[in-house]
Amino acid sequence: MVGTLSFISIMMIPIMITVILLHGTIMKINIYDAFIEGAAEGFKTAVRIMPYLIAIFFAIGIFKSSGALEFFIKLLSPIANLFGIPTEVLPLAIMRPISGSGALGIVKDLIYTYGPDSFIGRVTSIMMGSAETIFYTMAIYFGAVSIKNTRHVLPAALISHFAAILASVAICNFIFT
Amino acid sequence: MMNKLWVFMILAGIVTAFGNQSVELINDVVIQNTQEAVGFAIGLTGIMAVWLGLMNVAEKSGLIKQIGKIMSPFIRILFPEIPKNHPAISAIVMNMAANMFGAGNSATALGLKAMEELQALNPHKERATNAMCMFLVINMSSIQLIPLSVLKIRADAGSANPTEIIGATLVATTISTIVGILSCKILERGE
């Protein structure tokens, strides 16, 4: 089953590439030249997002490795209980918007500690799949077009993230118990 | 908000490091994480170039226009300010397709292309438009159909049924996306 699903996922990009190239062939344009012309822009974009990426990696790196993140998680535990969020998954709920690889590490840890088919294991799995990293995405996307005033994006994204956490716990309660 | 958060994370980190008597950590981070950031941007360059190249092919062949025409009515429900058949529509559609199927880096490349198209429509170049905000919030609420990395961990950990969480994940992610869209619509009015 996992094999079939990854096959479907893997096929998506090759299909998109094939459609673009076939359409270009049918329309008789010079595909190679058009590709090179577009690809040249790739380097400019990478250079443009670099300072934003460095800023965000720098801040998250210090916040994480100093132990401030752990302290912050401990501080938030009572609030988590208030909403019925199991304390065990709180580190994941906080890490998820900050760092994707960090979150994946926590998921591994939780699933191996509590078992993939335990309540915690299931909530962890659902939470990881239903949320996204927020800070990197914002830094890269806005950095690429040099937007400084990000308006309501961060609050809206955090509200949506909070909804994902609550929904993961509620759905797990509803389906698996 | 980003400004305050950024300063807060760094100062909170330095104060905590002082408290834990591990200030030397900060110096390591300064070197290591910034290098990682540069590596990440460079790593993205290749895939950026590939997708920008392919998008240029699709633009010249007229495929972008066609996708824009077909998807206009759907996309413009969420992004009413984007003009009909604008190239931003196809970039958004392709970014969402790549995202749904878990092609993270391709999705990023296409997403940046979409941001550039949206920026072309922006009258105040330093201020995000409603369409940009909506696009990012939808992007960050995760629209991945199959959470492959999670499934792999579950299977490796010996789950009796690793895929049993897919349905529940879809419901949770749909709820969070709807909440994100609604908060976006409500918050954009308050400014």
Interface residues (C-beta under 8 A of the other chain):
Chain A: M1 V2 L5 S6 I8 S9 M12 I13 M16 I17 V19 I20 L21 H23 G24 I26 M27 I29 I31 A34 F35 I36 E37 G38 A39 A40 E41 G42 F43 T45 A46 V47 I49 M50 L53 I54 A55 I56 F57 F58 A59 I60 G61 I62 F63 K64 S65 S66 G67 A68 F71 F72 P97 L104 V107 K108 I111 Y112 G115 P116 D117 G121 R122 S125 I126 M127 M128 G129 S130 A131 E132 T133 I134 T137 M138 I140 Y141 F142 A144 V145 S146 I147 K148 N149 T150 R151 H152 V153 L154 P155 A156 A157 I159 S160 H161 A163 A164 A167 S168 I171 C172 I175 F176
Chain B: M1 M2 L5 W6 M9 I10 A12 G13 I14 V15 T16 A17 N20 S22 L25 I26 D28 V29 V30 Q32 N33 T34 E36 A37 V38 F40 A41 I42 L44 T45 G46 M48 A49 V50 W51 L52 G53 L54 M55 N56 V57 A58 E59 K60 S61 G62 L63 M94 A97 A98 M100 F101 G102 A103 S106 T108 A109 G111 L112 M115 E116 L118 Q119 K125 E126 R127 A128 M132 C133 L136 V137 N139 M140 S141 S142 Q144 L145 I146 P147 L148 S149 V150 L151 K152 I153 R154 A155 A157 G158 S159 A160 N161 P162 T163 E164 I165 I166 A168 T169 V171 A172 T173 I175 S176 T177 V179 G180 S183 C184 L187 E188 G190 E191
